[in-house]
Amino acid sequence: GQQLNQSPQSMFIQEGEDVSMNCTSSSIFNTWLWYKQEPGEGPVLLIALYKAGELTSNGRLTAQFGITRKDSFLNISASIPSDVGIYFCAGQLSNTGKLIFGQGTTLQVKP
Amino acid sequence: DTEVTQTPKHLVMGMTNKKSLKCEQHMGHRAMYWYKQKAKKPPELMFVYSYEKLSINESVPSRFSPECPNSSLLNLHLHALQPEDSALYLCASSQDENSNYGYTFGSGTRLTVV
């Protein structure tokens, strides 16, 4: 079945540092999504990418949809304590809408 | 209204109890989903409803019984659960089943089976 390989699995960084995480797949996706999940809450959509090569920003977050449609990265600049959480990439398959999740990146930020 | 609302937020039930989880959205979305999520793992798809009809059942045990009374509501009826069913249960919705605009998730119900 389809799988997304997300890395790194976890990160422990100092406040103010930049963060980068990525997802790769052997499958081609129509849409790449990045979600953040905080303890006791559901995933919240951060950025959605719809076109190969697309680079999109949302505040301190920047994400790109790979040219091959098989990968994506998420960068967080100047991290702050409230960035703590689990970040999931998710790809939507062409013509089905089915959402495939990566395994998640757990981010901890030391003040 | 751009939210998916789930109730209750927390639920503790015994293995012989019957309980229901509720999910509501008023975004006009025609696809609704139930997911199960264990700690520090990605959500796992359980059921998909499309236009109020069950579209996908990911081989979920019959002790979980979904119901879609109308286009805004989705229920998950629980009966004779096991302790390993303890998890965060997430509801989500999307424009329709084939939409490529992502899903909107609720905050989840934290279920503990004792």
Interface residues (C-beta under 8 A of the other chain):
Chain A: N30 T31 L33 Y35 G40 E41 G42 P43 V44 L45 A48 Y50 I86 F88 A90 Q92 S94 N95 T96 G97 L99 F101 G102 Q103 G104 T106
Chain B: V4 Q6 A31 K40 K41 P42 P43 L45 L88 L90 A92 S94 D96 E97 N98 S99 N100 Y101 G102 Y103 T104 F105 G106 S107 G108 R110
